[in-house]
Structures are given as C-alpha cells and as structure tokens.
C-alpha cells in the first residue's frame, strides 16, 4: 500500500523552490494566450 509522505518544512521548501519547469509552463501559457487571442483570424 502506498502512503503519502508527511509534508515537513524541509520537504515543502525543496518542492516549492524548484523552478525547473517554470520556463516551459510560462511558454505554454503564453502560446495558448496567443492562440486564444489571434486564432480566430486564421480560421476560414
């Protein structure tokens, strides 16, 4: 049976200070915003 490890102050600090995927997420959000804003100009 899998159990969820307890969230200690040290574990929380290591999880929430890791920004390894932040640039990819920001790029994806910006791309989706551009598609939502200008996507209607491409459709016939």
C-alpha positions in Angstrom: 0.0 0.0 0.0 1.4 3.4 -1.0 1.3 6.1 1.6 1.7 9.8 1.2 4.8 11.1 2.9 4.3 13.8 5.5 5.0 17.3 4.3 7.7 18.7 6.5 9.1 22.2 6.4 12.2 20.9 4.6 10.3 18.9 2.1 8.0 21.9 1.4 10.9 24.1 0.9 12.5 21.8 -1.6 9.3 21.3 -3.5 8.2 24.9 -3.8 11.5 26.4 -4.5 12.3 24.2 -7.5 11.6 26.2 -10.7 12.9 23.7 -13.2 9.7 23.6 -15.2 8.7 27.3 -14.8 10.1 28.4 -18.2 8.2 25.6 -20.0 5.0 26.4 -18.2 5.3 30.1 -19.0 6.0 29.4 -22.6 2.9 27.1 -22.8 0.6 29.7 -21.2 1.9 32.5 -23.5 1.4 30.3 -26.6 -2.2 29.4 -25.5 -3.0 33.0 -24.8 -1.7 34.0 -28.3 -3.8 31.2 -29.9 -6.9 32.3 -28.0 -6.3 36.0 -28.9 -5.4 35.6 -32.6 -6.8 32.1 -33.5 -10.0 33.5 -35.0 -8.0 35.3 -37.7 -6.7 32.0 -39.1 -9.9 30.1 -39.4 -11.7 30.4 -42.7 
